[in-house]
């Protein structure tokens, strides 16, 4: 048994043994579970991919004269202004003003909220245009100016849902091409797409949320942040394998960090043809090896993780809940899976290469003593089910 305090002391003294989730499996095979649990202090996990429920709060400071922004756009992308005078929230899926969207399908969605966030982190100069109805204390009714992230008082990424524990494999059984947030899907299940780092993914290495919870320190695009709540749609009460690995979406994390400390290569705006815009993020989370059980669960392999195959031509949009079957991540990463006796080509929306890079960067920071662990102040729920939106008649 180890404690957070003991592990942090070893980190501060430069003696911590840190391995990535990619390395730990062979290490345990060689050393044995008991010996490895005594030797290893931290296992680093990571993921990189589109995370649509992401965004940021920005504070511009006050102009002369002052303005209370009631409508505002950054680079022609609408931001939410239902806050204090010069605070706004920018969501990564917000479209640029005038974007034709899917008026002439499939839309291209060349620029939106996710791209603005990428440009902010990259230090680019962007236009702010804001309107106001005017008040005695905030008389200015319009402002147009240009700024970079360095001009902002705060730029805080606040993401309601990141790091899905597991996710669907999307196929299309209809007779026409469809465009989704899981990418372009050809008719009659000619291709399939998935989005997860599998055995590197944080919550798959901590399936019962023993070490990852509210307050856990995370590496968010290069900045040190933390889990501020369970993510939206967090639903730990799903079917699991005998080893405890969820066979569907399950857990999610709500994350926050200072955008001024982020690295631009891990914050990328994304355009999905025929669907919209999003933001791809790199996230790393350390798992403290408190005991053998924690280590055992952090040794999950791609072949042990099952993902549900779902038809996005009918079953997903109609919310039928039907699952065609399950495939493991070893099969997915091979580039081909078998569905209904047919071989299907598979693509990934997430990058294992980038996730592995993040896991190694985080491991290096821990070894140098630059990244300490934080014990959760509150656990994530294990048994919650996701509720549907129910259409109801007006109350009488």
ZADOLUM-552304 format. One record per residue (C-alpha): residue number from 1; residue in one letter; x, y, z. Coordinates in steps of 0.1 Angstrom, whole numbers, plus 2048, in hexadecimal, padded with zeros to 3 digits. Layout:
# residues N
+-----+---------+-----+-----+-----+
! num ! residuo !  px !  py !  pz !
+-----+---------+-----+-----+-----+
! NUM !       A !   X !   Y !   Z !
...
+-----+---------+-----+-----+-----+
This chain:
# residues 396
+-----+---------+-----+-----+-----+
! num ! residuo !  px !  py !  pz !
+-----+---------+-----+-----+-----+
!   1 !       X ! 800 ! 800 ! 800 !
!   2 !       X ! 80C ! 823 ! 7F8 !
!   3 !       X ! 7FC ! 845 ! 7FE !
!   4 !       X ! 7FB ! 865 ! 7E9 !
!   5 !       X ! 811 ! 876 ! 802 !
!   6 !       X ! 82C ! 85A ! 7FF !
!   7 !       X ! 82A ! 85B ! 7D9 !
!   8 !       X ! 82D ! 881 ! 7D8 !
!   9 !       X ! 84B ! 87F ! 7EF !
!  10 !       X ! 85C ! 867 ! 7D8 !
!  11 !       X ! 854 ! 87E ! 7BA !
!  12 !       X ! 862 ! 89D ! 7CC !
!  13 !       X ! 882 ! 88A ! 7D5 !
!  14 !       X ! 886 ! 87E ! 7B1 !
!  15 !       X ! 882 ! 859 ! 7BA !
!  16 !       X ! 860 ! 852 ! 7AC !
!  17 !       X ! 85D ! 835 ! 794 !
!  18 !       X ! 845 ! 840 ! 778 !
!  19 !       X ! 83A ! 82B ! 75A !
!  20 !       X ! 821 ! 832 ! 73E !
!  21 !       X ! 802 ! 81C ! 73A !
!  22 !       X ! 812 ! 80F ! 71B !
!  23 !       X ! 831 ! 803 ! 72E !
!  24 !       X ! 821 ! 7F6 ! 74E !
!  25 !       X ! 812 ! 7D7 ! 73F !
!  26 !       X ! 833 ! 7C7 ! 735 !
!  27 !       X ! 844 ! 7D3 ! 755 !
!  28 !       X ! 82A ! 7C1 ! 76A !
!  29 !       X ! 82D ! 7A2 ! 754 !
!  30 !       X ! 853 ! 7A2 ! 75B !
!  31 !       X ! 853 ! 7AC ! 780 !
!  32 !       X ! 832 ! 79E ! 78C !
!  33 !       X ! 815 ! 7B1 ! 79A !
!  34 !       X ! 820 ! 7B2 ! 7BF !
!  35 !       X ! 844 ! 7BD ! 7B8 !
!  36 !       X ! 839 ! 7D7 ! 79E !
!  37 !       X ! 81F ! 7E6 ! 7B5 !
!  38 !       X ! 83B ! 7EC ! 7CF !
!  39 !       X ! 853 ! 7FB ! 7B6 !
!  40 !       X ! 83D ! 810 ! 79F !
!  41 !       X ! 82F ! 830 ! 7AD !
!  42 !       X ! 81B ! 83F ! 78F !
!  43 !       X ! 80D ! 833 ! 76E !
!  44 !       X ! 805 ! 84F ! 755 !
!  45 !       X ! 7E7 ! 84C ! 73F !
!  46 !       X ! 7DD ! 863 ! 722 !
!  47 !       X ! 7C5 ! 869 ! 705 !
!  48 !       X ! 7C4 ! 881 ! 6E7 !
!  49 !       X ! 7A4 ! 886 ! 6D2 !
!  50 !       X ! 785 ! 89B ! 6CC !
!  51 !       X ! 773 ! 8A5 ! 6EC !
!  52 !       X ! 754 ! 8B9 ! 6E2 !
!  53 !       X ! 749 ! 8C3 ! 705 !
!  54 !       X ! 766 ! 8DB ! 709 !
!  55 !       X ! 76A ! 901 ! 70B !
!  56 !       X ! 778 ! 91E ! 71F !
!  57 !       X ! 770 ! 93C ! 734 !
!  58 !       X ! 781 ! 95C ! 72A !
!  59 !       X ! 784 ! 97E ! 73C !
!  60 !       X ! 78D ! 99C ! 727 !
!  61 !       X ! 78F ! 9B7 ! 741 !
!  62 !       X ! 77D ! 9D9 ! 73F !
!  63 !       X ! 77F ! 9F1 ! 722 !
!  64 !       X ! 77D ! A17 ! 725 !
!  65 !       X ! 760 ! A1E ! 727 !
!  66 !       X ! 753 ! 9FD ! 735 !
!  67 !       X ! 73D ! 9E4 ! 722 !
!  68 !       X ! 726 ! 9C9 ! 72F !
!  69 !       X ! 728 ! 9B0 ! 712 !
!  70 !       X ! 706 ! 9A3 ! 70A !
!  71 !       X ! 710 ! 993 ! 6E8 !
!  72 !       X ! 734 ! 98B ! 6DD !
!  73 !       X ! 747 ! 979 ! 6C3 !
!  74 !       X ! 76C ! 96F ! 6C1 !
!  75 !       X ! 778 ! 96B ! 69D !
!  76 !       X ! 753 ! 96B ! 694 !
!  77 !       X ! 74C ! 94E ! 6AB !
!  78 !       X ! 730 ! 955 ! 6C4 !
!  79 !       X ! 739 ! 953 ! 6E9 !
!  80 !       X ! 721 ! 951 ! 707 !
!  81 !       X ! 71D ! 972 ! 719 !
!  82 !       X ! 704 ! 969 ! 734 !
!  83 !       X ! 71E ! 970 ! 74F !
!  84 !       X ! 72E ! 98F ! 75E !
!  85 !       X ! 737 ! 9AD ! 748 !
!  86 !       X ! 756 ! 9A1 ! 736 !
!  87 !       X ! 755 ! 97B ! 73E !
!  88 !       X ! 74C ! 964 ! 721 !
!  89 !       X ! 74B ! 93E ! 71B !
!  90 !       X ! 756 ! 930 ! 6F9 !
!  91 !       X ! 74A ! 90D ! 6F0 !
!  92 !       X ! 75F ! 8F9 ! 6D9 !
!  93 !       X ! 742 ! 8EE ! 6C3 !
!  94 !       X ! 734 ! 911 ! 6BC !
!  95 !       X ! 733 ! 919 ! 697 !
!  96 !       X ! 741 ! 938 ! 687 !
!  97 !       X ! 727 ! 953 ! 67F !
!  98 !       X ! 71A ! 94E ! 65C !
!  99 !       X ! 726 ! 92A ! 659 !
! 100 !       X ! 70D ! 919 ! 641 !
! 101 !       X ! 70F ! 8FA ! 657 !
! 102 !       X ! 6FC ! 8DE ! 645 !
! 103 !       X ! 6E7 ! 8F4 ! 62F !
! 104 !       X ! 6FA ! 8E5 ! 611 !
! 105 !       X ! 703 ! 8C3 ! 620 !
! 106 !       X ! 71C ! 8B8 ! 629 !
! 107 !       X ! 728 ! 8D8 ! 639 !
! 108 !       X ! 74D ! 8DF ! 63C !
! 109 !       X ! 74D ! 8F0 ! 65F !
! 110 !       X ! 76F ! 900 ! 658 !
! 111 !       X ! 772 ! 915 ! 678 !
! 112 !       X ! 761 ! 916 ! 69A !
! 113 !       X ! 765 ! 917 ! 6BF !
! 114 !       X ! 780 ! 8FC ! 6C0 !
! 115 !       X ! 795 ! 90E ! 6A7 !
! 116 !       X ! 792 ! 92F ! 6BB !
! 117 !       X ! 79F ! 91C ! 6DA !
! 118 !       X ! 7BC ! 90E ! 6C5 !
! 119 !       X ! 7C4 ! 930 ! 6B8 !
! 120 !       X ! 7C3 ! 93F ! 6DB !
! 121 !       X ! 7DB ! 925 ! 6EA !
! 122 !       X ! 7F2 ! 92B ! 6CB !
! 123 !       X ! 7F4 ! 950 ! 6D4 !
! 124 !       X ! 7E3 ! 95D ! 6B5 !
! 125 !       X ! 7D2 ! 97F ! 6B4 !
! 126 !       X ! 7AC ! 97C ! 6B2 !
! 127 !       X ! 790 ! 995 ! 6AD !
! 128 !       X ! 776 ! 99C ! 6C9 !
! 129 !       X ! 756 ! 9AC ! 6BF !
! 130 !       X ! 73C ! 9B3 ! 6DA !
! 131 !       X ! 71B ! 9C5 ! 6DE !
! 132 !       X ! 708 ! 9D2 ! 6FC !
! 133 !       X ! 6E6 ! 9E2 ! 704 !
! 134 !       X ! 6F9 ! 9FB ! 71A !
! 135 !       X ! 6F4 ! A04 ! 73F !
! 136 !       X ! 6FD ! A21 ! 755 !
! 137 !       X ! 71B ! A0D ! 763 !
! 138 !       X ! 724 ! 9FD ! 741 !
! 139 !       X ! 71C ! A18 ! 727 !
! 140 !       X ! 730 ! A0A ! 709 !
! 141 !       X ! 719 ! 9F9 ! 6F0 !
! 142 !       X ! 732 ! 9EB ! 6D7 !
! 143 !       X ! 757 ! 9E2 ! 6D6 !
! 144 !       X ! 76D ! 9D2 ! 6BB !
! 145 !       X ! 791 ! 9CA ! 6C5 !
! 146 !       X ! 7AD ! 9B1 ! 6C1 !
! 147 !       X ! 7BE ! 99C ! 6DC !
! 148 !       X ! 7D4 ! 97E ! 6E3 !
! 149 !       X ! 7D2 ! 966 ! 701 !
! 150 !       X ! 7ED ! 97B ! 712 !
! 151 !       X ! 7D4 ! 999 ! 713 !
! 152 !       X ! 7BA ! 985 ! 727 !
! 153 !       X ! 7B8 ! 985 ! 74C !
! 154 !       X ! 7AE ! 961 ! 74C !
! 155 !       X ! 7AA ! 946 ! 732 !
! 156 !       X ! 79D ! 927 ! 744 !
! 157 !       X ! 794 ! 907 ! 732 !
! 158 !       X ! 775 ! 8F8 ! 743 !
! 159 !       X ! 76A ! 8D8 ! 732 !
! 160 !       X ! 749 ! 8C8 ! 73E !
! 161 !       X ! 751 ! 8A6 ! 72E !
! 162 !       X ! 773 ! 897 ! 725 !
! 163 !       X ! 784 ! 875 ! 725 !
! 164 !       X ! 767 ! 85E ! 71E !
! 165 !       X ! 770 ! 83D ! 72E !
! 166 !       X ! 766 ! 829 ! 710 !
! 167 !       X ! 753 ! 830 ! 6F0 !
! 168 !       X ! 740 ! 823 ! 6D2 !
! 169 !       X ! 74E ! 815 ! 6B2 !
! 170 !       X ! 739 ! 826 ! 698 !
! 171 !       X ! 72D ! 815 ! 678 !
! 172 !       X ! 712 ! 81D ! 65E !
! 173 !       X ! 6FA ! 802 ! 653 !
! 174 !       X ! 6E4 ! 81A ! 63E !
! 175 !       X ! 6E7 ! 81C ! 618 !
! 176 !       X ! 6F5 ! 83F ! 617 !
! 177 !       X ! 714 ! 851 ! 625 !
! 178 !       X ! 70F ! 863 ! 646 !
! 179 !       X ! 724 ! 87E ! 657 !
! 180 !       X ! 726 ! 87D ! 67D !
! 181 !       X ! 73C ! 888 ! 69A !
! 182 !       X ! 74C ! 866 ! 696 !
! 183 !       X ! 756 ! 870 ! 673 !
! 184 !       X ! 74B ! 866 ! 650 !
! 185 !       X ! 73A ! 844 ! 64F !
! 186 !       X ! 736 ! 832 ! 62E !
! 187 !       X ! 716 ! 81F ! 627 !
! 188 !       X ! 710 ! 7FA ! 62D !
! 189 !       X ! 72B ! 7F9 ! 649 !
! 190 !       X ! 748 ! 7FE ! 631 !
! 191 !       X ! 75C ! 80F ! 64D !
! 192 !       X ! 75C ! 815 ! 672 !
! 193 !       X ! 76B ! 830 ! 689 !
! 194 !       X ! 774 ! 830 ! 6AE !
! 195 !       X ! 782 ! 84A ! 6C6 !
! 196 !       X ! 796 ! 83E ! 6E4 !
! 197 !       X ! 7BA ! 839 ! 6EE !
! 198 !       X ! 7B0 ! 817 ! 6FC !
! 199 !       X ! 7CA ! 809 ! 714 !
! 200 !       X ! 7D9 ! 82C ! 718 !
! 201 !       X ! 7B8 ! 83D ! 720 !
! 202 !       X ! 7B5 ! 84A ! 744 !
! 203 !       X ! 794 ! 83C ! 750 !
! 204 !       X ! 79A ! 81A ! 740 !
! 205 !       X ! 7B8 ! 817 ! 757 !
! 206 !       X ! 7A4 ! 820 ! 775 !
! 207 !       X ! 782 ! 810 ! 76D !
! 208 !       X ! 772 ! 814 ! 78F !
! 209 !       X ! 780 ! 838 ! 795 !
! 210 !       X ! 795 ! 82D ! 7B2 !
! 211 !       X ! 7B0 ! 848 ! 7AC !
! 212 !       X ! 7A0 ! 860 ! 794 !
! 213 !       X ! 785 ! 877 ! 7A3 !
! 214 !       X ! 77C ! 89B ! 7AA !
! 215 !       X ! 79C ! 8AD ! 7B3 !
! 216 !       X ! 7B4 ! 896 ! 79F !
! 217 !       X ! 7D0 ! 8AA ! 78F !
! 218 !       X ! 7D2 ! 8A5 ! 769 !
! 219 !       X ! 7E8 ! 8AF ! 74C !
! 220 !       X ! 7D1 ! 8C3 ! 735 !
! 221 !       X ! 7E2 ! 8CC ! 714 !
! 222 !       X ! 802 ! 8D3 ! 727 !
! 223 !       X ! 7F3 ! 8E6 ! 744 !
! 224 !       X ! 7EE ! 8D9 ! 767 !
! 225 !       X ! 7C8 ! 8D8 ! 76E !
! 226 !       X ! 7B0 ! 8C2 ! 781 !
! 227 !       X ! 78F ! 8AF ! 780 !
! 228 !       X ! 775 ! 8C8 ! 78D !
! 229 !       X ! 757 ! 8B1 ! 78B !
! 230 !       X ! 74B ! 891 ! 77C !
! 231 !       X ! 745 ! 897 ! 757 !
! 232 !       X ! 723 ! 89C ! 748 !
! 233 !       X ! 713 ! 87B ! 73E !
! 234 !       X ! 72A ! 869 ! 757 !
! 235 !       X ! 719 ! 847 ! 75B !
! 236 !       X ! 72E ! 82D ! 76D !
! 237 !       X ! 712 ! 814 ! 770 !
! 238 !       X ! 717 ! 802 ! 74F !
! 239 !       X ! 71E ! 7DF ! 745 !
! 240 !       X ! 741 ! 7D5 ! 74C !
! 241 !       X ! 759 ! 7B8 ! 744 !
! 242 !       X ! 763 ! 7A0 ! 760 !
! 243 !       X ! 782 ! 7B6 ! 765 !
! 244 !       X ! 76C ! 7D4 ! 76A !
! 245 !       X ! 772 ! 7E6 ! 749 !
! 246 !       X ! 753 ! 7F8 ! 73D !
! 247 !       X ! 744 ! 7EB ! 71C !
! 248 !       X ! 736 ! 80E ! 713 !
! 249 !       X ! 73B ! 833 ! 719 !
! 250 !       X ! 739 ! 833 ! 740 !
! 251 !       X ! 74F ! 84D ! 752 !
! 252 !       X ! 758 ! 870 ! 747 !
! 253 !       X ! 76C ! 88D ! 757 !
! 254 !       X ! 766 ! 8B2 ! 75A !
! 255 !       X ! 788 ! 8C3 ! 757 !
! 256 !       X ! 797 ! 8E6 ! 75A !
! 257 !       X ! 7B9 ! 8F6 ! 756 !
! 258 !       X ! 7CA ! 917 ! 74D !
! 259 !       X ! 7CB ! 91B ! 727 !
! 260 !       X ! 7E9 ! 933 ! 72A !
! 261 !       X ! 7FE ! 915 ! 735 !
! 262 !       X ! 7F2 ! 8FE ! 719 !
! 263 !       X ! 807 ! 8F1 ! 6FB !
! 264 !       X ! 7F8 ! 8F8 ! 6D9 !
! 265 !       X ! 800 ! 8D6 ! 6CB !
! 266 !       X ! 7E7 ! 8C6 ! 6E3 !
! 267 !       X ! 7CA ! 8DE ! 6DC !
! 268 !       X ! 7BD ! 8DA ! 6B9 !
! 269 !       X ! 79D ! 8E7 ! 6A8 !
! 270 !       X ! 78B ! 8CB ! 695 !
! 271 !       X ! 772 ! 8CD ! 678 !
! 272 !       X ! 75B ! 8B0 ! 672 !
! 273 !       X ! 74D ! 8B0 ! 64E !
! 274 !       X ! 727 ! 8B0 ! 650 !
! 275 !       X ! 726 ! 8B3 ! 676 !
! 276 !       X ! 737 ! 8D1 ! 685 !
! 277 !       X ! 756 ! 8DC ! 698 !
! 278 !       X ! 767 ! 8CF ! 6B8 !
! 279 !       X ! 788 ! 8D0 ! 6CB !
! 280 !       X ! 7A2 ! 8B5 ! 6CE !
! 281 !       X ! 7B4 ! 8B5 ! 6EF !
! 282 !       X ! 7D1 ! 8A2 ! 6FE !
! 283 !       X ! 7CC ! 897 ! 722 !
! 284 !       X ! 7E2 ! 884 ! 73A !
! 285 !       X ! 7D9 ! 876 ! 75C !
! 286 !       X ! 7F0 ! 865 ! 775 !
! 287 !       X ! 7E5 ! 846 ! 788 !
! 288 !       X ! 7F6 ! 842 ! 7AA !
! 289 !       X ! 7FE ! 81D ! 7B1 !
! 290 !       X ! 7EF ! 81C ! 7D3 !
! 291 !       X ! 7EC ! 7F6 ! 7D4 !
! 292 !       X ! 7EC ! 7D7 ! 7BE !
! 293 !       X ! 7C8 ! 7DA ! 7B4 !
! 294 !       X ! 7CD ! 7FD ! 7A6 !
! 295 !       X ! 7EC ! 7F0 ! 792 !
! 296 !       X ! 7D9 ! 7D1 ! 786 !
! 297 !       X ! 7BE ! 7E7 ! 777 !
! 298 !       X ! 7D8 ! 7FF ! 768 !
! 299 !       X ! 7E5 ! 7E1 ! 754 !
! 300 !       X ! 7C7 ! 7DF ! 73E !
! 301 !       X ! 7CF ! 7D5 ! 71A !
! 302 !       X ! 7BE ! 7DE ! 6FA !
! 303 !       X ! 7B2 ! 7BA ! 6F5 !
! 304 !       X ! 7A0 ! 7BD ! 717 !
! 305 !       X ! 78C ! 7DC ! 70E !
! 306 !       X ! 76B ! 7D7 ! 6FB !
! 307 !       X ! 75B ! 7F3 ! 6E8 !
! 308 !       X ! 737 ! 7F2 ! 6DB !
! 309 !       X ! 730 ! 7F2 ! 6B6 !
! 310 !       X ! 713 ! 809 ! 6AF !
! 311 !       X ! 700 ! 812 ! 68E !
! 312 !       X ! 701 ! 837 ! 68A !
! 313 !       X ! 6EA ! 834 ! 66C !
! 314 !       X ! 6CC ! 82B ! 681 !
! 315 !       X ! 6D2 ! 81F ! 6A5 !
! 316 !       X ! 6E7 ! 83D ! 6B2 !
! 317 !       X ! 6D1 ! 859 ! 6A4 !
! 318 !       X ! 6B1 ! 848 ! 6AE !
! 319 !       X ! 6BF ! 840 ! 6D1 !
! 320 !       X ! 6B4 ! 81B ! 6CF !
! 321 !       X ! 6D0 ! 810 ! 6E6 !
! 322 !       X ! 6D8 ! 7F3 ! 6CF !
! 323 !       X ! 6FB ! 7E6 ! 6CE !
! 324 !       X ! 706 ! 7D0 ! 6B1 !
! 325 !       X ! 722 ! 7C0 ! 6C4 !
! 326 !       X ! 743 ! 7C7 ! 6D5 !
! 327 !       X ! 767 ! 7C7 ! 6C8 !
! 328 !       X ! 787 ! 7CC ! 6DB !
! 329 !       X ! 7A1 ! 7E8 ! 6D7 !
! 330 !       X ! 7BC ! 7D0 ! 6CA !
! 331 !       X ! 7A5 ! 7C9 ! 6AD !
! 332 !       X ! 79C ! 7ED ! 6A8 !
! 333 !       X ! 7C1 ! 7F8 ! 6A7 !
! 334 !       X ! 7C8 ! 7DD ! 68E !
! 335 !       X ! 7B3 ! 7F1 ! 675 !
! 336 !       X ! 799 ! 7D7 ! 66E !
! 337 !       X ! 77C ! 7C8 ! 682 !
! 338 !       X ! 762 ! 7AD ! 67A !
! 339 !       X ! 73E ! 7B8 ! 67B !
! 340 !       X ! 723 ! 79F ! 672 !
! 341 !       X ! 73C ! 789 ! 662 !
! 342 !       X ! 74B ! 7A5 ! 64C !
! 343 !       X ! 76C ! 7B5 ! 64F !
! 344 !       X ! 769 ! 7DB ! 654 !
! 345 !       X ! 785 ! 7F5 ! 650 !
! 346 !       X ! 78A ! 80A ! 670 !
! 347 !       X ! 796 ! 82D ! 676 !
! 348 !       X ! 79E ! 83F ! 697 !
! 349 !       X ! 794 ! 863 ! 6A0 !
! 350 !       X ! 7AD ! 862 ! 6BD !
! 351 !       X ! 7D2 ! 860 ! 6BB !
! 352 !       X ! 7E4 ! 845 ! 6CE !
! 353 !       X ! 805 ! 854 ! 6C4 !
! 354 !       X ! 7FD ! 876 ! 6D3 !
! 355 !       X ! 7EE ! 865 ! 6F2 !
! 356 !       X ! 80F ! 852 ! 6F7 !
! 357 !       X ! 822 ! 872 ! 6F3 !
! 358 !       X ! 80D ! 882 ! 70E !
! 359 !       X ! 811 ! 864 ! 726 !
! 360 !       X ! 837 ! 867 ! 722 !
! 361 !       X ! 837 ! 88D ! 726 !
! 362 !       X ! 823 ! 889 ! 746 !
! 363 !       X ! 83A ! 86E ! 753 !
! 364 !       X ! 858 ! 884 ! 74D !
! 365 !       X ! 848 ! 8A1 ! 760 !
! 366 !       X ! 841 ! 88A ! 77E !
! 367 !       X ! 864 ! 87C ! 77D !
! 368 !       X ! 872 ! 89F ! 77E !
! 369 !       X ! 85C ! 8A9 ! 79C !
! 370 !       X ! 848 ! 8C2 ! 787 !
! 371 !       X ! 827 ! 8B0 ! 78A !
! 372 !       X ! 81A ! 8A4 ! 7AC !
! 373 !       X ! 7FB ! 88E ! 7B1 !
! 374 !       X ! 7DB ! 89A ! 7C2 !
! 375 !       X ! 7C4 ! 883 ! 7D4 !
! 376 !       X ! 79F ! 886 ! 7CA !
! 377 !       X ! 78A ! 89A ! 7E2 !
! 378 !       X ! 76A ! 888 ! 7D6 !
! 379 !       X ! 766 ! 867 ! 7C3 !
! 380 !       X ! 754 ! 863 ! 7A2 !
! 381 !       X ! 733 ! 850 ! 7A2 !
! 382 !       X ! 735 ! 82C ! 799 !
! 383 !       X ! 711 ! 823 ! 795 !
! 384 !       X ! 700 ! 840 ! 783 !
! 385 !       X ! 6EB ! 83A ! 764 !
! 386 !       X ! 6E7 ! 854 ! 749 !
! 387 !       X ! 6C4 ! 862 ! 747 !
! 388 !       X ! 6B3 ! 869 ! 725 !
! 389 !       X ! 6A2 ! 889 ! 71A !
! 390 !       X ! 67D ! 880 ! 71B !
! 391 !       X ! 663 ! 892 ! 705 !
! 392 !       X ! 646 ! 89C ! 71B !
! 393 !       X ! 625 ! 8AD ! 717 !
! 394 !       X ! 621 ! 8D0 ! 726 !
! 395 !       X ! 616 ! 8CF ! 74A !
! 396 !       X ! 5F0 ! 8D6 ! 74F !
+-----+---------+-----+-----+-----+
